[in-house]
């Protein structure tokens, strides 16, 4: 919430902004509370989606580079800082808030380029995969010993959700 703000979380969740802080307090007071399931509060599920989408967007925005428009003697030009991720072709998402969400693909799409941030160098479009069995860290270790085996396991175990663009 500190990175995104209550207003952005309200837009993403569809909840009134004034409800967001009290719902966050409720989650903080009971970390074992689940936002999904038959007895779950639909407001918490909406907030859970908003928090996950905002976290993905914030993380990718921090890791992706950006363009800065500057004036030179030759006129306006763009200067790149950071990594250009526009051509990244695959996103692999993991983590409880993502893999247990019915809206996991929408959360992953939060990593993609948005027209309202035209100077961001986030991926333009990407295939989306879910690591629902939490194998990525183990595959990173295995890749040091047997990269072909690690790749084979990831191909078999990661769930493909299709090509996505905005």
N, C-alpha and C positions, 0 to 999 in steps of 0.2 A: 504494500500500500504506500510505503514511503517513496518508492521510485515512480509509481504510476499516478498516485493521488486518487482520492475518493471520486472525483468527477469522472475520470477515465474509467475507473472500475464500474461506476454507475452506467456509463454508456455501454461497456462491454457486457455487463450482466443484465441490463434492463431493470435494475433495481433503483429506487430513489437514493440519491447521494447521501441523504441524512441517515439512511439505514446502514450504510456500509461500516462505519466505525463500530457500532454495537455488534454487528455480525462478526467482525474481526475480533472483537473482545471475546465473544462467545467461543470462537474457534481457538483463540489463544488460551482460554481458561480450560479447555478440554481438548488437548491435541489428539486424543484417541477418537474423537467424533468423526464420523464418516459423512461426506457430503452426498454420497450415492447410496442407493439401496431402498428397500420398500418403506422404511420408516424415516427416511431422510427428509429434511426440510428443503423444499424446492428452491427456497431463497439461498440456502447454503450451496446447493448444486450450481446455481447461477453464479454465485460469488466465486466458487471454486474454479469454474471455467474462466471467469474474468481474471482471477489471480494468476492462473497458469498461462493464459494468453499474454497477459502483461509481462510476466516473468520471461517468457520466450522472446517476446518483442524487445524487451530491455536488454537481455543477454546478447541477442544477435546484433542489435544496434551498437552495443559496446564493442563487439568483436569485429564487426564490419567496418570498413573504412568509409570515408565520405569525401565529397567534393566540396571545396571551398571556392567561391567565386571571388577573384581578386582583380583589381585593375592594374595593368602594366602599361608601359609606354606604348605598347601595341594594341591596347584595349582590354576588354574584359576577357579573362581566361579562367579555366578551372584548374585547381591544384588538388591532387589527391593526397589524402593522409590515410594511413591504415591500409588494410587488405581489401582488394576488390573481390567480393564474393558473388558478383552478379551472375557468373557462369557456373556456379556450384550446381550440380545436377541432382544431388540426392541429399535429403535431410533424414537423419535417424533420430527419433525422439524417444525418450525414456523418462521414467519417474512416475510415481504413483498418481499424481494429479493428472497426468497426461494419459497413461495407459489404461486407467480405470474410467476415464471420461467417455461418454457416448459421443463427445464432440472432439475427439483427439485430432482429427484431421483439421478442424477449424483452429485448434490451438497451434498445430504445426504451421498452418498458414500465416500465423502471426510473425513468423520468421522472414516471410517474403517481402520483397520490395512493395512500397505503397506510394501511390501518386502524391499523397500529401506530404511525403518526405523525399522529394525528387533528388536530393543530393546524397542520399544514403546509398551505399554500395552493397546492399543486402541482395540475396539471390532473387533473380527475376522470376524464375519458375524452377520447380524441383520435384523429383519423385519423392514421395513421403513413405517412410518405413517406421514401424513401431518395434521397439525392443521390449516386448511385454514379458520376457523371461529374464531380463537384466543380465544379458550375456556379454555386453560390450566390454566391460572392464576385463573379464576373463579372456575375451578374444584378443584384446590388446596384449595381454601377457603371452597368450599362445602364439600370436603373430611373431613374437621375437624368436620363437623356436621353430614354428612350422606355419608360415604365412598362408600357404595353400590350404591347410587344414582349417585354419581360422576363418578364411574366406568361405570355404565350403559350408562350415557350420552357420555362419552369418546368413548366407544365401538361403539356407534351409530354415532357419529359425526366425529371421526378421519378417514381419508382416508387411507386405506391400499394399499401399493404399491408392496408388495411381499417381499420374503426373498432375501436378497442381500449379496453377498460376493465378494471378489475380485478374 
